[in-house]
Every structure is written in structure tokens, then in C-alpha cells.
Amino acid sequence: MNKDQKAALVDEIADRLGEASAIFAVDYRGISVPQAAELRTQLSEADATFRVVKNRLAKRAVERTGAAELDPLLEGPTALTFVKGDAVMAAKAIATFGRQNEILEYKGGLMDGAPLAPDQFSAIARLPGVDVLRGQLVGIAASPLTGLTRGLASLVSGLAVALGQIQERGLVSGEEDASPEAAPAEASANEEPAPPEGAETSEETAEISEETKDDESSEEAEAEGEDSEGSENDEGSEESGSEEAEDEASEEDK
């Protein structure tokens, strides 16, 4: 590899480092060419690339991009995975492939500009992918809406049943409501207006008049009786007087 080729390779690594959202460094010892091709295919689904690099040239690219955290990792056989898509899916692919083939020891890396230790890499690899998380999120978001929709449908159904029962009883048309209101109105119309306080009704006036007449009649009758008794007494006294006069006259004749 001549000088120009080396310079082109450094530029390529530097560009990949600048574009990647995550970089994983692994020890590629023991991987075969077919296995490397299979791993690249799996990583392409996460928009990631797998590349074996020369440490000396990679350090130049790291120095140029300012990713100094990767410099200690560039010792021994090293392959870099440049992730532009789903970092979780890429980590899962590397971890699963290494576990199945007992190769690809994770050295370290960067994610969103921060160092990513081996234990953090393992934790990320156990997470569900972005697509799975989106599906779960949609399910979580749709679950309350589904419950709300079912609840509203049940409420509307119950309301419709209740209204139907009310209509059957004749409460909706207002027939039963109108009759109780009409009855008091008719009753009030039939009732005679109450006389004002302190005033006598015509019936009471008539009764008082009749009582007054009866009292006057009884008083006249009593007065007449007293007059008749007086006249009788006078007549009796007159008769007795005449009898006495006659007796005195008969005694004088004698």
C-alpha cells in the first residue's frame, strides 16, 4: 500500500468517524471471511458498516476527528463498526453473532460522543430495537384510546337504552308532565276567588240577614204577646171593678 492509498484510507476512516452516531471496537480474531460477510449483512439492516482497520492508520483518523477516547482501543486486531442508524440493533447484532460463534470480543466505543464501556454495551444489546420500541409505544398510546373509545361506546349505548325506556313510558313527549301541570291550572280556574280579608261573602250576608229577620220576628211576637197579656189583664181588672161596683150598688138598695 503506497502513501496515497494510506492517505485515502485515513480520509475514509475519518469521514466514517464523523458521520457515525456510535462506534464499536471489537477484537476480530477468529472470524472467517464468510462470517465477516454474514455479519456485515446483519449490520446493514441497522445502517451500520463493519471494517477491519490498521491501528496506525486508524489512530491518524482518530487524531484528525478528535475522537481521542478511541485511541487506547486501537491495540491488537481491531475492527470498527460505524453506526449511522439504530445503535441498539447494531449492538444486538454484534452481541448475538459473537455469542453464537464465540468470537468478536467487545473492546469499547463511543455513543453520541460519550464513551461506551463493555457493560453498557451489553445492556444496550439486551434492549429491544427502535422498531420494536416504536411498536410498543404505539400500543401503549393506543391502549388508553381504545379503552376510552370502548367506554364512550358503552356510555352512549347505555344512554340510548335509558332514553328508549323513558320514551316507552311517555316521559319524552311530555304527555305525563303536561297533565299534572294542567290539573292544578284547571282546579285553580274552577275555584272562586277568595274574598278579601274582613269582607263577608254573599252567603254569609244572606245568613246574617235571615238571622236578623228571625230575631226581629221573635221580638215582635214577644211584644205582641206582652201587649195581649196586658190588655187581658186590663180587661180582667175592668170586669172585676164593674162587679165590685154592682155589688156595692145592690147593698145600697138593700
C-alpha positions in Angstrom: 0.0 0.0 0.0 1.6 3.2 -1.2 1.4 6.6 0.5 -1.6 7.8 -1.5 -3.6 4.7 -0.7 -2.8 5.1 3.0 -3.9 8.7 2.9 -7.1 7.8 1.2 -7.8 5.1 3.8 -7.2 7.6 6.6 -9.6 10.0 5.0 -12.2 7.3 4.6 -12.0 6.3 8.3 -12.1 9.9 9.4 -15.3 10.5 7.3 -16.9 7.4 8.8 -16.0 8.5 12.3 -17.5 11.9 11.7 -20.8 10.5 10.3 -21.4 7.8 12.8 -23.6 8.3 15.9 -21.9 5.3 17.5 -18.6 3.4 17.0 -18.0 -0.1 18.4 -14.4 -1.5 18.5 -14.1 -5.3 18.6 -11.4 -7.9 18.5 -12.0 -9.7 15.3 -9.6 -12.6 15.8 -11.1 -15.9 14.8 -13.6 -14.6 12.3 -13.6 -16.0 8.9 -14.3 -14.3 5.6 -17.8 -15.8 5.2 -18.6 -15.0 8.8 -17.5 -11.4 8.3 -19.7 -11.2 5.2 -22.7 -12.5 7.2 -22.1 -10.0 10.0 -21.9 -7.1 7.5 -25.3 -8.2 6.1 -26.9 -8.2 9.5 -25.4 -4.8 10.4 -26.6 -3.2 7.1 -30.1 -3.6 8.4 -29.2 -1.1 11.2 -27.4 1.2 8.7 -24.0 0.2 10.1 -20.8 -1.0 8.5 -18.1 -3.4 9.8 -14.5 -2.7 8.8 -11.1 -4.2 9.8 -8.6 -1.3 10.2 -4.9 -0.9 10.6 -4.3 0.6 14.0 -1.7 3.0 12.9 -3.9 4.5 10.1 -7.0 4.5 12.4 -5.1 6.4 15.0 -4.4 9.1 12.4 -8.0 9.3 11.6 -9.0 9.4 15.3 -6.5 12.2 15.9 -7.9 14.2 13.0 -11.5 13.9 14.2 -10.8 14.5 17.8 -12.2 11.1 19.0 -9.3 10.6 21.5 -11.4 8.1 23.5 -10.9 5.5 20.8 -7.1 5.8 20.7 -6.5 3.3 23.6 -8.7 0.7 21.9 -6.6 0.6 18.8 -4.3 -2.1 20.0 -4.2 -5.7 18.6 -6.5 -7.0 15.9 -9.3 -4.3 15.8 -12.4 -3.9 13.7 -14.6 -0.9 13.9 -18.3 -0.8 13.4 -19.6 2.6 12.3 -23.3 3.0 13.1 -25.4 5.7 11.4 -28.8 4.1 12.1 -30.1 2.1 15.1 -27.2 1.7 17.6 -29.3 -0.8 19.7 -30.0 -3.0 16.7 -26.3 -2.9 15.7 -25.1 -3.8 19.2 -27.7 -6.6 19.4 -26.4 -8.0 16.0 -22.7 -7.9 17.2 -23.5 -9.4 20.6 -25.7 -12.2 19.2 -23.3 -13.1 16.4 -20.3 -13.1 18.9 -22.3 -15.3 21.3 -23.3 -17.8 18.7 -19.8 -18.1 17.2 -17.8 -17.4 20.3 -15.8 -14.5 18.6 -15.8 -10.7 18.5 -14.8 -9.6 21.9 -16.1 -6.0 22.6 -13.3 -3.6 23.5 -15.1 -0.3 23.8 -16.5 2.5 21.8 -18.4 5.8 21.6 -22.2 6.5 21.5 -23.4 10.1 21.0 -19.9 11.3 21.7 -19.7 9.6 25.1 -17.5 6.5 26.0 -19.4 3.2 26.0 -18.0 0.6 28.4 -18.4 -3.2 27.8 -21.1 -3.5 30.5 -23.0 -0.6 28.9 -22.7 -2.2 25.5 -24.1 -5.5 26.9 -27.0 -3.6 28.5 -27.8 -1.8 25.2 -27.6 -5.1 23.3 -30.4 -6.5 25.5 -32.7 -3.7 24.7 -35.4 -4.0 22.0 -34.7 -2.3 18.7 -36.1 1.1 17.7 -38.8 -0.5 15.6 -39.9 -2.7 18.4 -39.9 0.2 20.8 -42.0 2.2 18.4 -44.5 -0.6 18.1 -44.6 -0.9 21.9 -45.0 2.9 22.2 -47.9 2.9 19.7 -49.5 0.0 21.6 -49.2 1.9 24.9 -50.5 5.1 23.3 -53.4 3.3 21.6 -54.4 1.3 24.7 -55.9 4.3 26.6 -57.6 5.5 23.5 -59.0 2.0 22.9 -60.3 1.9 26.5 -61.7 5.4 26.1 -63.4 4.5 22.9 -65.0 1.4 24.4 -66.0 3.4 27.5 -67.7 6.1 25.4 -69.4 3.5 23.2 -70.7 1.7 26.3 -71.9 5.1 27.8 -73.7 6.0 24.6 -75.3 2.6 24.4 -76.5 2.8 28.0 -77.9 6.3 27.3 -79.7 5.1 24.3 -81.3 2.3 26.3 -82.3 4.7 29.0 -83.9 7.1 26.6 -85.7 4.3 24.9 -87.2 3.2 28.3 -88.2 6.8 29.1 -89.8 7.2 25.7 -91.8 4.0 26.2 -93.1 5.4 29.5 -94.3 8.5 27.6 -91.9 10.9 29.5 -90.1 12.2 26.5 -93.2 13.5 24.7 -94.3 15.5 27.7 -97.8 13.9 28.0 -97.4 12.8 31.6 -95.6 16.1 32.5 -98.3 18.2 31.0 -101.3 16.5 32.8 -100.0 17.3 36.4 -99.5 20.9 35.4 -102.9 21.1 33.7 -104.7 19.7 36.7 -103.7 22.5 39.1 -104.5 25.0 36.4 -108.0 23.6 36.0 -108.5 23.4 39.7 -107.4 27.0 40.1 -109.7 28.1 37.3 -112.7 26.3 38.9 -112.0 27.8 42.4 -113.8 31.0 43.1 -111.6 33.9 44.1 -111.3 34.2 47.8 -112.9 37.3 49.3 -110.6 39.9 50.8 -110.0 39.8 54.5 -112.6 41.4 56.6 -115.2 41.2 53.8 -118.4 39.0 54.1 -119.5 36.7 51.3 -122.9 36.9 49.8 -123.9 33.7 51.6 -122.7 34.9 54.9 -124.6 38.2 54.3 -127.8 36.3 53.5 -127.5 34.2 56.6 -126.9 37.3 58.7 -130.0 38.9 57.1 -132.1 35.9 57.8 -130.9 35.7 61.4 -131.7 39.4 61.8 -135.2 38.9 60.4 -135.8 36.0 62.7 -134.6 38.0 65.7 -136.9 40.9 64.7 -139.9 38.5 64.2 -139.3 36.8 67.6 -139.0 40.2 69.2 -142.3 41.4 67.6 -144.0 38.2 68.6 -142.9 38.6 72.2 -144.0 42.3 72.2 -147.4 41.3 70.8 -147.8 38.6 73.5 -146.9 41.1 76.2 -149.5 43.6 74.8 -152.2 40.9 74.6 -151.4 39.8 78.2 -151.6 43.4 79.3 -154.9 44.0 77.6 -156.3 40.9 79.1 -155.1 42.0 82.5 -156.7 45.3 81.9 -160.0 43.8 80.8 -159.9 41.5 83.8 -159.3 44.4 86.1 -162.1 46.3 84.5 -164.5 43.4 84.9 -163.6 42.9 88.5 -164.1 46.6 89.1 -167.5 46.5 87.5 -168.5 43.6 89.6 -167.4 45.3 92.7 -169.5 48.4 91.7 -172.5 46.3 91.1 -172.1 44.6 94.5 -171.8 47.9 96.2 -174.9 49.2 94.4 -177.0 46.2 95.4 -176.0 46.6 99.0 -177.1 50.2 99.0 -180.5 49.3 97.6 -181.0 47.0 100.3 
